[in-house]
Amino acid sequence: MDMDITRLVVTYSAKSNTRGNSGGGESGTTGSETSNEGNSLDVVFDVLSSSRRRHVLRQLEASGGESNINDLAEHIAAVENDKAVSALSSQERKRVYVSLYQAHLPRMEEVGVVSLDDGTVSVGPNADRVYAHLSQPSEPESARLPVAYVIHTALSIVALLVGFVWFESFLPVLFALSLSVYAVLAGWQLLTAERR
């Protein structure tokens, strides 16, 4: 199975390189086909598949749509190494700079997500399509529901144990209350799932 994935990646990379390097239409692609490539979901997810590319996009958004490669490399190196920019070694900066300069930024420019001009990186014409997928909330409301279930379960167990020891006559009420809260949580989960 790993071999199939490797073949797929190599095939996709070869197709991307053929499209990006076609001069006068030797590969049969036209300008409109190339711009369609920049709008396809495959390309969007290809761009977003790399954490460094996502960091570039977030940093460009935070800096008003434009930054230079050095600043981007420093910011990403700081995030990846969990350090302040001033604490980064030159090797940590260089590692990110080289990968941005040689791989990530050219790929992003090829599909129109960024524009490169003499060391300056700016948001490209196809960036909106990528930002639409990047800007999803990091933790949807429904992701907090399992925490609510766990907390409620723990509190219910404690209440039932206390009820067994001291308030045996209130056990049916505690049990009914616990089931009612579970019903409310389940209803809340269904409503939030329908909104999406």
N, C-alpha and C positions, 0 to 999 in steps of 0.2 A: 504494500500500500504506500509506503514511503517513496518507493520508486515512482509510482504514478504521480504523486504530488510533485516530485522533483521534475518529472517530464513536463507537467503542466506549467510549473514556474518557468522552466527553461523555454518552453514554447511561447508562453505569454511574453517573456522578456525579449525573445527573438522577434516577435510580431511588433512589440513596442519600438524596438530599435529600428526595424525596417520602416515603420511609419515615420519615426522621428528623423531618419536619415535620408528619406526619399527626396531627391533633388527636383527633377523635372517630371515627376510622375512616373518614374520607372516601375514602381511597385503597383501602380494602378490606383493610388489613392488621390483624391482630389482635395482641394482646400476645404470644401464643405464636409467631406468625410472626416478629415482631421479635426475639424471643430466639433463634429458629432462625437468623436472620441473623448474630447474634453468634457462633454455633457453626459456621458454614459455613467450609469451607476457603478459599473465595474471599475472605471477609472476613479470615481469618487472614493470607493472603498479601498482601492489600491493606494491612493494618497493617504487615506486615514489609517491604513494598516501599520504605518510606522509611527512610533511614539515621538520620534524626532520631528517628523512632519507635522504631527498634531501640535507639538510645542511651538513650531515655527508659526503655524496659523494662529494659535492663541496669543503669542507674543506680538504678531503683527496687528491683531485686533486690539490688544492693549495699548499699543504704541501709535494708534491712529492710522494704521494701514501701511506704514513704511518703517524700515529699520535697516541697519547695515549688517553684513554677515558676521563681523566680529562681535557685535552686541548680541545677536541671536545665538552664536556659538557659546558665548560666556553665560548667557541666561540658561541655555539648555544644559550645559556642563554643570552649572550650579544645581539645577533641579535633579539631574541624574546622580550626582555625587552627594546630594544632600548637604551642600556647603554654601556659604556666602561666596559671592563672586570674588571678593578680595582674598579668600582662602584657597582658591583654585590654583593648582600647579599649571605650569605652561603645557605639560603633557596632556592634562585633562582638557584644557582649552583646545589644544591642537587636534586631539582625537575627534572632537565634535566638529571643529571647523572643517577639517579635511572631508569628513563624511558629508557635511552639508554642501560644501563646495563641489565635490566630485560626484555625488550621487543624488542626494535628496532635492536640492534646489534645482538642478537641471531637469529632473523628472517632473517636478512641480511646474517648472516653466514650460516644459514640453506640452503639458496638457492645459496650460493657461490659468493655473491656479495662482502663480506668482509671476512677477516680471523682474528680471535682473538687469541692472544697469550700473556697471562700473562699481561693484561692491554694494550697491543699494538694492534691497529687496523690497518690493511693494506688492500689494494685492493685485492679482491678475483678473482678467475679464470673466473667468469661470469660477472664481472663488466663492461666489454666493451659493452655488450648488453644493460645494463642500462644506461651507459654514452652516448650511441648513442641517447637515447631519452631525457636525461637530458640536453645535450649540445645544444639543439635547441636554436636559437636566441630568446631572451626574447621578442623582438618586431620586428616582421617581417616587411619588407618594406611596405607591403600592409596595415599594421595597422596604418601607418602614413597618408594614403590617406584620411580617414575621416577628419582629421585635415586640410588637404589641401582644401577639399571641403568647410568646415566651413569658413576658412579664405577667400576663393574666394567668397563665398556667401556674407559675410559681406562687402568685398570691392566692390562687384557688387552693392549691395543695396546702399552703400554710393555714388558710382559713379552715379547711376541712379537718386538718390534724388538730387544730385548736378546738374545733367543734367536737371532735371525738372525745377529747380529754375533758373539757369543761362544760360544753353546751350541747350535749347529745340531742336534746329536743329540737335544736335549731338546724340540725344537719339537712333536712329536706329543704328548708328555706335557703341555706347556703348553696346547696347543689343547684336549686332552681335559679338562683341569682347568677351563679357561675355560668350555667347554660345560656341564660339570657344575654350575658355579656359576650359570649362566643357568637351568638346569633347576630348581635349588633356588629361585631368585628367582621363577620362573614358578609353581612349586607354592605358594609363600608367597602370591603374589598371588591365585591361585585359592581358597585357603583363606580369606583375608580377605574375598574377594568373596562367598563362600557364607555367611559369618557374618552379612552384612548382608542 
